[in-house]
Amino acid sequence: MPLWDTRSVNSSQRLPGETVAQVERWIAADPDERTREQLSKALSSGSTDLEHLFSGRIGFGTAGLRAEMGPGPMRMNSLVVRQTTAGLMKWLEPNPFVVVGFDARHNSETFAADVVGVVASLGGRAAIMESPGPTPVLANAVLDLGASAGVMITASHNPAADNGYKLYLSDGIQLVSPADAEIAAAIDEVVASDQQIGWVPMDHPAIEVLGAEAVESHLNAAMEVLFQPATAASRELRTVYTAMHGVGGSHFMSAMKAAGFTPARVVESQFHPDPLFPTVQFPNPEEAGAMDQAFATADETTDLIVAHDPDADRLSLAIQSRDGAGFTQLSGDQVGILLADYIFSNTKGPRVVASSVVSSRMLEAVASAAGVKCITTLTGFKWVARPMLDPDGSRYVLGYEEALGYAVSDRVRDKDGITAGLMALEMVARYTADGITLWDRLDQLANEFGNYLQEPLSIRLSGSSGPTATELVAAVVTNPPTVDGIEVVAVHDMGEGYLGLPPTAGVVVLYSDETRVIVRPSGTEPKVKVYIEVIERSADVELASNRLERFKDGYLANFG
């Protein structure tokens, strides 16, 4: 698959001299023959696409790098990866040890070799996974091996054209401010120096290839979270599994076998890694249609459908619909609450859970009843996992965010779809043996705590003629929408801090009927995200559903 295709252009178009000079310098430094050739052809044809490709640089932030693959500083390619790694090496302590993993996307293995080659050339030690694997395996290896940092080459659930560079520091957690800005500044220094970046091949003595031991270590860690002895009753389950064309399949099957679960029926068309993701429009279990083949593989005997995203850090579950007609995918909040409830019933002592600010407030209610401390964080697992570092003596038993991310222990300090999937299997097997379904347990929790219904909305903006996402958020701060005359009781500008959290873009609107609406601008696209949660204390799901629909309509009309 080519990284980038040069579109035909009018050769009479003239590029600015500064752009021409930038492209020529890049070609001279680029270690990849394919991208050098693409840039050379574009330059000779006068392609104005080069003005965009050299208009800036992929921003390095708390999520590392993620962008479409292609030539130039605005795309993911070998030179960008090498420059980024050289900047990281400037920031790290001398002689660091960096462990590197990669998924099965196009160029992931090449980019991983770029990372370890730069690390070793600059005086560090590097270890690289021997084959593509899940992100949680790499995250576990950072702590397991005592690494200075970990790099995972993956774009997770992004489209096939993308790739990324995900960075963990020595504490096993994705970086946060100010480390991101400091590393970004170091990368800028490397780029500005215009010096050739050193690189050595894989046979260099400072580069180690990690074999099955890294996978086994994560597998053993996953086994440790299970509560029930591996008896026939505790492991009997009829499961359908999809890897969504990613790298989780063989690892999850091994985990199921090691834990003694009945082998899953796999969605064959999606089980083996395929960087083109041919059966889905977007390889993300959250997207409409992504689970269709799993639903088609399941039948009336199926107890549970388990899905991972392509790097297996996210988990989605589906169960037979309430009316028995087909299957229903559970929301991220429903799975989070079910896992929390199950974990609370199987643990004792001082415990702590964490969830992102846009996740359901029901976790706090369930945790409080169980005597468990509940912490609300900013969105992203770099924040959700951070309470694992708090030395107050409480055991971190769960972190989750509504976007299908779960950590069910503190061994892996990031979302881990493999380990959470095993716990979900055990939970469902236990309930099935007791003669109850997940619907039954959700109803029991609703009767005790009320119905908490949530639905996120993504509202794409019209373009240059309309307001920006930032302007829409500011408008909500000053004039929050009213819905059915329900009184607004509080408005919190998240840029000024909310619940003691670091400032971030967004607004929280609280209504007199306990409805909460959070509006946030997307960080990567021209859209706003609206998270609506209604609470119906009577446990009447129809009342809650009707109110949720009215709030959705009200906000859609307001932004329409």
C-alpha positions in Angstrom: 0.0 0.0 0.0 1.6 3.3 -1.0 1.9 5.9 1.8 0.6 8.6 -0.4 -0.4 9.1 -4.0 0.5 12.2 -5.9 -2.5 13.7 -7.6 -2.1 15.0 -11.1 -1.6 18.8 -11.2 -1.0 21.5 -13.6 2.8 21.5 -14.0 2.8 25.2 -14.8 1.9 26.0 -11.1 4.8 27.5 -9.2 5.6 26.6 -5.6 7.0 29.2 -3.2 10.7 29.1 -3.0 10.6 28.4 0.7 8.4 25.3 0.2 10.8 24.0 -2.5 13.8 24.4 -0.2 11.9 22.6 2.6 11.0 19.7 0.3 14.6 19.4 -0.9 16.0 19.3 2.6 13.4 16.7 3.6 14.2 14.5 0.6 17.9 14.7 1.5 17.2 13.5 5.1 14.4 11.0 4.3 15.5 7.4 4.9 12.5 5.9 3.0 13.0 5.5 -0.7 9.2 5.4 -1.4 8.5 8.8 0.3 11.6 10.3 -1.3 10.4 9.3 -4.7 6.8 10.6 -4.0 8.2 13.9 -2.9 10.5 14.1 -5.9 7.7 13.5 -8.3 5.4 16.0 -6.6 8.2 18.6 -6.7 9.0 18.1 -10.3 5.3 18.4 -11.2 4.8 21.5 -9.1 2.1 19.9 -7.0 0.5 22.4 -4.7 -0.2 19.5 -2.3 3.3 20.1 -1.1 2.3 23.4 0.4 -0.1 21.6 2.8 2.4 18.7 3.5 5.0 21.3 4.5 2.7 23.8 6.2 3.6 22.7 9.7 4.3 19.5 11.6 2.2 16.8 13.3 1.7 18.1 16.8 3.3 16.0 19.5 1.0 15.9 22.6 -0.2 13.7 25.4 -1.5 11.2 22.8 1.9 11.2 21.1 1.5 11.3 17.3 -1.3 10.1 15.1 -1.9 11.1 11.5 -2.4 9.8 8.0 0.7 8.1 6.5 2.6 9.9 3.8 5.6 12.0 3.1 6.6 15.3 4.8 6.3 16.7 8.3 2.5 16.7 8.3 2.3 12.9 7.8 3.4 9.8 9.6 6.6 8.4 8.0 10.0 7.1 8.9 11.7 10.6 9.2 9.0 11.9 11.5 9.3 8.8 13.7 13.1 9.2 13.8 13.0 12.9 14.6 10.4 12.3 17.3 12.6 9.5 18.8 15.7 11.7 18.7 13.7 14.4 20.6 12.5 11.8 23.1 16.2 10.7 23.7 17.2 14.3 24.3 14.5 14.6 27.0 15.1 11.2 28.7 17.9 10.6 31.2 21.2 9.5 29.7 21.5 5.8 28.5 17.8 5.1 28.7 16.1 1.7 28.1 13.1 2.0 25.7 10.8 -0.9 24.9 8.8 -0.8 21.6 5.7 -2.6 20.3 3.8 -2.4 17.1 0.4 -3.4 15.6 -0.3 -4.9 12.2 -1.0 -1.7 10.3 1.0 -0.8 7.2 4.5 0.4 8.1 4.1 -0.3 11.8 7.0 -2.7 11.9 9.1 -0.3 9.9 8.4 2.6 12.2 9.1 0.4 15.3 12.5 -0.5 13.7 13.1 3.3 13.2 12.5 3.9 16.9 14.9 1.2 18.2 17.5 2.1 15.6 17.6 5.7 16.8 17.6 4.8 20.5 20.5 2.4 20.0 22.4 4.9 17.9 22.1 7.6 20.6 23.5 5.5 23.4 20.3 3.9 24.7 19.2 0.3 25.0 16.1 -0.9 23.1 13.9 -3.9 23.2 11.4 -4.6 20.4 8.5 -7.1 20.2 9.2 -9.9 17.8 5.8 -9.7 16.1 2.7 -7.4 16.0 0.7 -7.5 19.3 -1.8 -5.7 21.4 -1.1 -2.3 23.0 -1.7 -3.7 26.6 1.2 -6.2 26.1 3.5 -3.2 25.5 2.1 -1.2 28.3 2.6 -4.2 30.7 6.2 -4.6 29.4 7.2 -1.0 30.3 6.7 -1.8 34.0 7.6 -5.4 33.8 11.0 -4.6 32.3 11.6 -1.4 34.2 11.9 0.6 31.0 12.6 4.4 30.9 9.9 4.7 28.3 7.7 2.6 26.0 6.6 3.4 22.4 3.7 1.6 20.8 3.3 2.1 17.0 -0.4 2.0 16.5 -3.3 4.2 15.3 -5.7 2.0 17.4 -9.2 2.2 15.8 -8.4 4.9 13.3 -8.9 4.4 9.5 -6.5 2.2 7.6 -4.6 5.2 6.2 -3.4 6.3 9.6 -0.7 5.3 12.0 0.6 6.7 15.3 3.3 6.8 18.0 2.0 6.3 21.5 4.4 7.1 24.4 4.5 5.7 27.9 6.9 7.0 30.5 8.6 4.9 33.2 5.5 4.9 35.4 3.7 2.9 32.7 1.2 5.7 32.0 0.8 7.9 29.0 2.4 11.2 29.4 0.6 14.4 30.5 1.6 18.1 30.8 4.3 19.4 31.1 6.2 16.4 29.8 4.4 16.6 26.4 5.4 20.2 25.9 9.0 19.5 27.0 9.4 16.6 24.6 7.8 18.6 21.8 10.4 21.3 22.4 13.2 18.7 22.3 11.8 17.4 18.9 11.7 21.0 17.6 15.4 21.4 18.6 16.3 18.2 16.7 14.4 19.4 13.6 15.9 22.9 13.7 19.5 21.5 14.0 19.1 20.0 10.5 21.6 17.4 11.5 21.5 13.8 10.2 19.8 11.6 12.8 21.8 8.5 13.7 20.2 5.0 13.1 21.5 1.5 13.4 20.0 -1.8 12.1 18.3 -4.5 14.2 21.4 -6.6 14.6 23.0 -3.9 16.8 24.1 -5.3 20.2 22.0 -2.6 22.0 18.8 -3.9 20.5 17.0 -6.9 22.0 14.2 -8.8 20.4 11.5 -9.7 22.9 9.9 -13.1 22.3 7.1 -15.0 23.9 8.1 -13.9 27.4 6.5 -10.5 26.9 3.2 -12.0 25.8 3.4 -14.6 28.6 4.0 -11.9 31.2 0.8 -10.0 30.2 -1.1 -13.3 30.0 -0.1 -14.1 33.6 -1.1 -10.7 34.8 -4.5 -11.1 33.1 -5.0 -14.4 34.9 -4.4 -12.7 38.3 -7.5 -10.5 38.1 -10.0 -13.4 38.0 -11.9 -14.2 41.2 -13.5 -17.6 40.7 -11.8 -21.0 40.6 -11.6 -22.4 37.2 -14.4 -24.9 37.5 -16.7 -26.1 34.7 -19.5 -23.9 36.1 -17.4 -20.8 36.4 -16.0 -21.1 32.8 -18.9 -22.5 30.8 -19.9 -19.9 28.3 -21.0 -19.7 24.7 -19.1 -16.8 23.2 -18.7 -15.2 19.8 -15.5 -13.1 19.4 -14.2 -10.6 16.9 -10.8 -9.1 16.7 -11.9 -6.4 14.2 -9.0 -7.3 11.8 -6.6 -6.4 14.6 -3.9 -8.0 16.7 -6.0 -9.2 19.7 -7.3 -12.4 18.3 -4.6 -15.0 19.1 -3.7 -13.4 22.4 -7.3 -13.4 23.6 -7.8 -17.0 22.5 -4.7 -18.0 24.5 -6.0 -16.1 27.5 -9.4 -17.8 27.3 -7.7 -21.2 27.0 -5.3 -20.5 29.9 -8.3 -19.4 32.1 -10.3 -22.5 31.2 -13.1 -20.8 29.3 -15.0 -22.7 26.6 -13.3 -21.7 23.3 -15.1 -18.9 21.5 -16.6 -19.1 18.1 -14.6 -16.5 16.2 -15.8 -14.2 13.4 -13.4 -15.7 10.8 -13.6 -12.8 8.4 -12.3 -10.4 11.0 -10.1 -12.7 13.1 -6.7 -12.3 11.4 -4.9 -9.0 11.2 -5.6 -7.1 8.0 -4.3 -3.5 7.7 -7.0 -2.7 5.2 -9.9 -3.5 7.6 -11.9 -4.8 4.6 -15.2 -5.6 6.3 -15.8 -2.4 8.3 -16.0 1.2 7.3 -14.2 2.2 10.5 -12.5 -0.5 12.7 -14.0 0.8 15.9 -16.7 -1.2 17.8 -18.4 2.1 18.7 -19.2 2.8 15.0 -22.5 1.8 13.5 -22.1 -1.5 11.5 -18.8 -2.5 12.9 -20.4 -5.3 14.9 -22.7 -6.6 12.1 -20.6 -9.7 11.3 -20.3 -10.6 14.9 -24.1 -10.4 15.2 -24.5 -12.5 12.1 -22.1 -15.2 13.5 -24.0 -15.4 16.8 -27.2 -17.4 17.3 -29.9 -18.0 19.9 -27.5 -20.2 22.0 -24.9 -17.4 22.2 -24.4 -16.0 25.8 -22.0 -13.1 24.9 -20.4 -11.3 22.0 -16.9 -9.9 22.8 -15.2 -7.4 20.5 -11.9 -5.7 20.6 -10.6 -2.7 18.5 -7.6 -3.3 16.3 -4.9 -2.9 19.0 -7.1 -4.6 21.6 -7.1 -1.9 24.2 -10.8 -1.3 23.9 -13.6 -3.8 24.7 -17.2 -4.0 23.6 -19.8 -6.5 24.7 -23.2 -7.5 23.2 -25.9 -9.7 24.6 -29.2 -11.1 23.4 -31.8 -8.3 23.2 -34.4 -8.0 25.9 -37.1 -9.3 23.6 -34.9 -12.2 22.4 -34.8 -10.8 18.8 -31.2 -10.4 17.9 -28.4 -8.8 19.9 -27.9 -5.5 21.6 -24.5 -3.9 22.1 -24.1 -2.6 25.6 -22.9 1.0 26.1 -19.5 1.8 27.6 -21.2 3.0 30.7 -23.3 -0.1 31.1 -20.3 -2.3 30.9 -18.3 -0.1 33.3 -21.1 -0.2 35.9 -21.5 -4.0 35.5 -17.8 -4.5 36.0 -17.7 -2.2 39.0 -20.6 -3.9 40.6 -19.0 -7.4 40.0 -15.6 -6.3 41.3 -17.1 -4.6 44.4 -18.9 -7.9 45.3 -15.6 -9.8 45.1 -13.2 -7.5 46.9 -12.8 -6.0 50.3 -10.8 -3.3 52.1 -9.8 0.2 51.0 -10.5 0.5 47.2 -10.6 3.2 44.6 -12.2 3.5 41.2 -11.8 6.2 38.6 -13.8 7.3 35.6 -13.7 10.2 33.1 -15.8 13.2 33.7 -18.1 12.4 30.7 -18.8 8.9 32.0 -21.9 8.0 34.0 -22.4 9.4 37.5 -23.9 6.1 38.4 -20.4 4.8 39.2 -20.2 7.2 42.1 -23.5 6.0 43.5 -22.6 2.3 43.2 -19.2 2.9 44.7 -20.5 4.9 47.6 -22.9 2.2 48.5 -20.0 -0.3 48.5 -17.7 1.9 50.5 -15.4 2.5 47.6 -13.7 5.8 46.9 -14.6 7.2 43.4 -12.4 9.7 41.6 -13.5 11.7 38.5 -10.8 12.6 36.0 -10.4 14.4 32.7 -11.1 12.3 29.6 -8.4 9.9 28.4 -6.7 7.0 30.2 -3.6 9.1 30.8 -5.9 10.7 33.5 -8.1 7.7 34.4 -5.1 5.5 35.2 -3.3 8.3 37.2 -4.9 7.4 40.6 -2.9 4.2 40.4 0.1 6.3 41.5 -1.7 7.6 44.6 0.0 6.1 47.7 -2.9 6.4 50.1 -3.1 2.6 50.5 -6.3 2.1 48.6 -6.3 -0.7 46.0 -7.2 0.5 42.5 -9.8 -2.0 41.3 -11.3 -0.3 38.2 -10.9 2.6 35.8 -13.2 3.2 32.9 -14.3 5.7 30.3 -17.5 5.6 28.3 -15.6 5.2 25.1 -15.1 1.4 25.8 -11.9 1.7 27.8 -11.4 -0.4 31.0 -8.6 -1.2 33.4 -9.6 -3.9 35.9 -6.4 -3.8 37.9 -3.3 -1.7 38.4 -1.0 -4.1 36.6 -1.5 -2.4 33.2 -1.7 1.3 33.6 -3.8 1.9 30.5 -7.1 0.5 29.2 -6.7 -3.2 28.5 -9.4 -5.0 26.5 -7.8 -8.4 26.9 -7.8 -8.4 30.7 -11.2 -6.7 31.0 -12.5 -9.2 28.4 -11.5 -12.1 30.7 -13.2 -10.5 33.7 -16.4 -9.9 31.6 -16.4 -13.5 30.6 -16.1 -14.6 34.3 -18.9 -12.2 35.3 -21.3 -13.4 32.6 -20.5 -17.1 33.3 -21.1 -16.5 37.0 -24.5 -14.8 36.4 -25.5 -17.4 33.8 -24.8 -20.2 36.3 -26.9 -18.3 38.8 -29.8 -18.1 36.3 -29.7 -14.3 35.7 -28.8 -12.2 32.7 -26.9 -8.9 32.4 -30.3 -7.3 31.8 -31.5 -8.7 35.1 -28.5 -7.3 36.9 -28.8 -3.9 35.3 -32.5 -3.8 36.3 -31.6 -4.7 39.9 -29.1 -1.8 39.9 -31.6 0.5 38.4 -34.2 -0.4 41.1 -31.6 0.4 43.8 -30.0 3.5 42.3 -32.3 4.8 39.6 -32.0 4.8 35.9 -29.0 6.6 34.5 -29.3 6.9 30.8 -26.5 8.4 28.6 -26.0 9.1 25.0 -23.2 11.0 23.3 -23.8 13.1 20.3 -21.3 14.3 17.7 -22.4 17.4 15.9 -20.4 18.2 12.8 -20.0 21.9 12.1 -21.0 23.3 8.7 -17.7 24.9 7.8 -16.0 28.3 7.5 -19.4 30.2 7.4 -20.6 28.9 10.7 -19.3 29.1 14.3 -16.3 27.1 15.4 -16.5 24.5 18.1 -14.8 26.8 20.5 -17.4 29.5 19.8 -20.3 27.1 20.3 -18.8 26.0 23.7 -18.5 29.7 24.7 -22.1 30.3 23.6 -23.3 27.5 25.9 -21.4 28.9 28.8 -23.2 32.3 28.5 -26.6 31.0 27.3 -27.2 27.3 28.0 -30.1 25.8 26.1 -33.4 25.3 28.0 -35.3 22.1 27.4 -39.0 21.8 28.2 -38.7 24.7 30.6 -36.4 22.6 32.9 -34.4 25.1 35.0 -30.6 25.4 34.5 -29.2 25.3 38.0 -25.5 25.5 37.3 -23.1 26.2 34.4 -19.4 25.3 34.8 -16.8 26.5 32.3 -14.3 23.6 32.3 -11.6 26.0 31.1 -11.7 27.4 34.6 -11.5 24.0 36.2 -14.4 21.7 37.2 -14.5 19.4 40.3 -10.9 20.4 41.0 -9.7 19.1 37.6 -7.1 20.8 35.4 -8.6 23.3 33.0 -9.8 21.9 29.7 -12.0 23.0 26.9 -15.7 22.4 27.6 -18.8 23.3 29.6 -21.0 21.4 32.0 -24.7 22.3 32.3 -26.7 20.9 35.2 -30.5 21.0 35.2 -33.0 20.9 38.1 -34.1 17.4 37.1 -30.5 16.1 37.6 -29.8 16.0 33.9 -26.2 16.7 33.1 -25.0 17.9 29.7 -21.3 18.2 28.8 -20.3 20.0 25.6 -16.7 19.7 24.4 -14.9 20.6 21.2 -13.3 17.8 19.2 -9.5 18.1 19.3 -9.1 16.7 15.8 -12.3 17.5 13.8 -14.7 20.4 13.2 -17.4 19.1 15.5 -18.6 19.3 19.1 -19.3 16.4 21.3 -22.3 16.5 23.5 -22.7 14.0 26.4 -26.2 13.9 27.9 -27.1 11.9 31.0 -30.6 11.8 32.6 -31.4 10.3 35.9 -34.9 8.9 36.7 -35.0 8.0 40.4 -38.2 6.0 40.0 -36.4 3.5 37.9 -39.0 4.0 35.1 -36.9 3.5 32.0 -39.5 4.8 29.7 -39.6 8.2 31.5 -35.9 8.4 31.4 -35.8 7.5 27.7 -38.3 10.1 26.8 -36.5 12.8 28.7 -33.2 11.8 27.1 -34.8 12.1 23.7 -36.1 15.6 24.5 -32.7 16.8 25.6 -31.1 15.3 22.5 -33.6 17.1 20.3 -33.2 20.3 22.3 -29.4 20.4 21.9 -29.5 19.3 18.2 -31.9 22.1 17.5 -29.8 24.6 19.4 -26.7 23.7 17.4 -28.6 23.1 14.1 
